[in-house]
Amino acid sequence: MISYWYQATEVRRCGGRQVLEVGIGMGLTTWLLRRWGLEVATLDVDPSLEPTYVGDVRALPCADGQFDTVLAAEVLEHLPYCDFEQSLRELRRVARRNVVLTLPCPLVGFHAGLNLPLLKPLFLACGLPRCSRHRFDGQHHWELGRRGYSKRRIRRSIRAAGLTIAREYRPGLSLYSYFFVLTRQP
């Protein structure tokens, strides 16, 4: 649940009103963003989820620059890595300003939190990456941090797709998700 909150918060921080969420999931992020007054369109390959657009992230059925921000949370690892840069180029194409991307980057570890009066709560995820080779599990073709899929490689692909990393981080309460907030290069 905390990942949905971080996703929605990052999209809202990016500014703008028009958002495309690629991969609906359970719909919680869309629900939050709409409650906050944003106009959210959705895209998914599964028509039974009733997205605004039925389509593939590798060839988005949307106009150039149609959305202020595009969110792809826990989506691109479902495709072979050879499709990663093309998918990023498509996300960049339909975004006017920003792309918020989250990828699975599982750690083996623990969460820690500190909540003291008069101070902002502090949360930290401590752990070690799983350095083993990823094996296709019927869902994920690859995962960030697994052998062959380093942050350096992901960053290189992001730059090659014409995007700049504004910030990247692991939320303090997550041992699973890694966030990239990206901006369009002209």
FENLIN-V274193 format. One record per residue. N is the residue number from 1. SS is DSSP state (H for helix, E for strand, - for the rest). OMEGA is omega in degrees with one decimal (* if undefined). BURIAL is b if it has 9 or more other ideal C-beta (glycine too) atoms within 8 Angstrom, else e. Layout:
n=N ss=SS omega=OMEGA burial=BURIAL
n=N ss=SS omega=OMEGA burial=BURIAL
This chain:
n=1 ss=- omega=-177.5 burial=e
n=2 ss=H omega=179.0 burial=e
n=3 ss=H omega=178.1 burial=b
n=4 ss=H omega=178.7 burial=b
n=5 ss=H omega=178.8 burial=b
n=6 ss=H omega=178.3 burial=b
n=7 ss=H omega=-178.6 burial=b
n=8 ss=H omega=179.7 burial=b
n=9 ss=H omega=178.6 burial=e
n=10 ss=H omega=178.5 burial=b
n=11 ss=H omega=179.7 burial=b
n=12 ss=H omega=178.2 burial=b
n=13 ss=H omega=-178.8 burial=e
n=14 ss=- omega=-179.3 burial=b
n=15 ss=- omega=-177.6 burial=e
n=16 ss=- omega=-176.6 burial=b
n=17 ss=- omega=-173.6 burial=e
n=18 ss=E omega=-173.5 burial=b
n=19 ss=E omega=169.0 burial=b
n=20 ss=E omega=173.4 burial=b
n=21 ss=E omega=179.3 burial=b
n=22 ss=E omega=-176.4 burial=b
n=23 ss=- omega=-171.7 burial=b
n=24 ss=- omega=-174.6 burial=b
n=25 ss=- omega=-179.1 burial=e
n=26 ss=- omega=177.9 burial=e
n=27 ss=- omega=-176.4 burial=e
n=28 ss=H omega=179.8 burial=b
n=29 ss=H omega=176.5 burial=b
n=30 ss=H omega=-179.9 burial=b
n=31 ss=H omega=179.2 burial=e
n=32 ss=H omega=-177.6 burial=b
n=33 ss=H omega=177.8 burial=b
n=34 ss=H omega=176.5 burial=b
n=35 ss=H omega=179.5 burial=e
n=36 ss=- omega=174.1 burial=e
n=37 ss=- omega=179.1 burial=e
n=38 ss=- omega=176.3 burial=b
n=39 ss=E omega=-174.1 burial=e
n=40 ss=E omega=168.9 burial=b
n=41 ss=E omega=-178.5 burial=b
n=42 ss=E omega=176.7 burial=b
n=43 ss=E omega=176.1 burial=b
n=44 ss=E omega=176.8 burial=b
n=45 ss=- omega=-176.0 burial=e
n=46 ss=- omega=-178.7 burial=e
n=47 ss=H omega=-179.2 burial=e
n=48 ss=H omega=177.1 burial=e
n=49 ss=H omega=178.8 burial=b
n=50 ss=- omega=176.3 burial=e
n=51 ss=- omega=174.4 burial=b
n=52 ss=- omega=178.1 burial=e
n=53 ss=E omega=170.1 burial=b
n=54 ss=E omega=-178.1 burial=b
n=55 ss=- omega=-175.0 burial=b
n=56 ss=E omega=-179.2 burial=e
n=57 ss=- omega=179.6 burial=b
n=58 ss=- omega=178.5 burial=e
n=59 ss=E omega=-174.2 burial=e
n=60 ss=- omega=179.3 burial=b
n=61 ss=- omega=-176.4 burial=e
n=62 ss=- omega=-179.8 burial=b
n=63 ss=- omega=175.1 burial=e
n=64 ss=- omega=176.2 burial=e
n=65 ss=- omega=-175.7 burial=e
n=66 ss=- omega=-173.4 burial=b
n=67 ss=E omega=176.2 burial=b
n=68 ss=E omega=-177.9 burial=b
n=69 ss=E omega=175.7 burial=b
n=70 ss=E omega=179.1 burial=b
n=71 ss=E omega=172.7 burial=b
n=72 ss=E omega=-174.5 burial=b
n=73 ss=E omega=178.1 burial=b
n=74 ss=- omega=-176.8 burial=b
n=75 ss=- omega=-167.3 burial=b
n=76 ss=H omega=177.4 burial=b
n=77 ss=H omega=176.7 burial=b
n=78 ss=H omega=177.3 burial=e
n=79 ss=- omega=174.3 burial=b
n=80 ss=- omega=-176.5 burial=e
n=81 ss=H omega=179.3 burial=e
n=82 ss=H omega=177.1 burial=e
n=83 ss=H omega=-174.2 burial=b
n=84 ss=H omega=-177.5 burial=b
n=85 ss=H omega=177.0 burial=b
n=86 ss=H omega=178.0 burial=e
n=87 ss=H omega=177.8 burial=b
n=88 ss=H omega=177.7 burial=b
n=89 ss=H omega=178.3 burial=b
n=90 ss=H omega=177.0 burial=b
n=91 ss=H omega=177.7 burial=b
n=92 ss=H omega=-176.9 burial=b
n=93 ss=H omega=-175.8 burial=b
n=94 ss=H omega=179.3 burial=b
n=95 ss=E omega=173.5 burial=b
n=96 ss=E omega=-173.6 burial=e
n=97 ss=E omega=-167.3 burial=b
n=98 ss=E omega=169.8 burial=b
n=99 ss=E omega=173.9 burial=b
n=100 ss=E omega=-175.3 burial=b
n=101 ss=E omega=171.6 burial=b
n=102 ss=E omega=-179.1 burial=b
n=103 ss=E omega=174.8 burial=b
n=104 ss=E omega=178.0 burial=b
n=105 ss=- omega=-171.2 burial=b
n=106 ss=- omega=174.6 burial=b
n=107 ss=E omega=169.0 burial=b
n=108 ss=E omega=-175.3 burial=e
n=109 ss=E omega=-176.2 burial=e
n=110 ss=E omega=174.4 burial=e
n=111 ss=E omega=173.0 burial=b
n=112 ss=E omega=179.7 burial=e
n=113 ss=E omega=178.2 burial=b
n=114 ss=E omega=-178.6 burial=e
n=115 ss=- omega=-178.2 burial=e
n=116 ss=- omega=177.3 burial=e
n=117 ss=- omega=176.6 burial=e
n=118 ss=- omega=177.6 burial=e
n=119 ss=- omega=175.6 burial=e
n=120 ss=- omega=179.3 burial=e
n=121 ss=- omega=179.8 burial=e
n=122 ss=E omega=179.2 burial=b
n=123 ss=E omega=-176.9 burial=b
n=124 ss=E omega=172.9 burial=e
n=125 ss=E omega=-179.9 burial=b
n=126 ss=E omega=179.2 burial=e
n=127 ss=E omega=178.6 burial=b
n=128 ss=E omega=177.9 burial=e
n=129 ss=E omega=173.8 burial=b
n=130 ss=- omega=-174.5 burial=b
n=131 ss=- omega=-179.7 burial=e
n=132 ss=- omega=176.0 burial=e
n=133 ss=- omega=179.0 burial=e
n=134 ss=- omega=174.6 burial=b
n=135 ss=- omega=179.5 burial=e
n=136 ss=- omega=-175.8 burial=e
n=137 ss=- omega=-176.9 burial=e
n=138 ss=- omega=179.5 burial=e
n=139 ss=- omega=-175.1 burial=e
n=140 ss=- omega=174.8 burial=b
n=141 ss=- omega=-178.0 burial=b
n=142 ss=- omega=176.1 burial=b
n=143 ss=- omega=177.4 burial=b
n=144 ss=- omega=178.3 burial=b
n=145 ss=- omega=175.8 burial=b
n=146 ss=- omega=-178.4 burial=b
n=147 ss=- omega=-179.9 burial=e
n=148 ss=- omega=-177.1 burial=e
n=149 ss=- omega=-177.8 burial=b
n=150 ss=- omega=175.0 burial=e
n=151 ss=H omega=178.5 burial=e
n=152 ss=H omega=179.1 burial=e
n=153 ss=H omega=178.9 burial=b
n=154 ss=H omega=179.3 burial=b
n=155 ss=H omega=178.5 burial=b
n=156 ss=H omega=178.7 burial=e
n=157 ss=H omega=178.4 burial=b
n=158 ss=H omega=179.0 burial=b
n=159 ss=H omega=180.0 burial=b
n=160 ss=H omega=179.5 burial=e
n=161 ss=- omega=177.3 burial=b
n=162 ss=- omega=178.8 burial=e
n=163 ss=E omega=177.3 burial=b
n=164 ss=E omega=178.8 burial=b
n=165 ss=E omega=176.8 burial=b
n=166 ss=E omega=175.0 burial=e
n=167 ss=E omega=176.2 burial=e
n=168 ss=E omega=-177.2 burial=e
n=169 ss=E omega=169.3 burial=e
n=170 ss=- omega=177.1 burial=b
n=171 ss=- omega=-175.4 burial=b
n=172 ss=- omega=-179.4 burial=b
n=173 ss=- omega=-174.9 burial=e
n=174 ss=- omega=170.6 burial=b
n=175 ss=- omega=-173.5 burial=b
n=176 ss=- omega=-171.2 burial=e
n=177 ss=E omega=174.8 burial=b
n=178 ss=E omega=-173.5 burial=b
n=179 ss=E omega=169.1 burial=b
n=180 ss=E omega=171.9 burial=b
n=181 ss=E omega=-170.1 burial=b
n=182 ss=E omega=174.5 burial=b
n=183 ss=E omega=179.8 burial=b
n=184 ss=E omega=167.9 burial=b
n=185 ss=- omega=-179.5 burial=e
n=186 ss=- omega=* burial=e
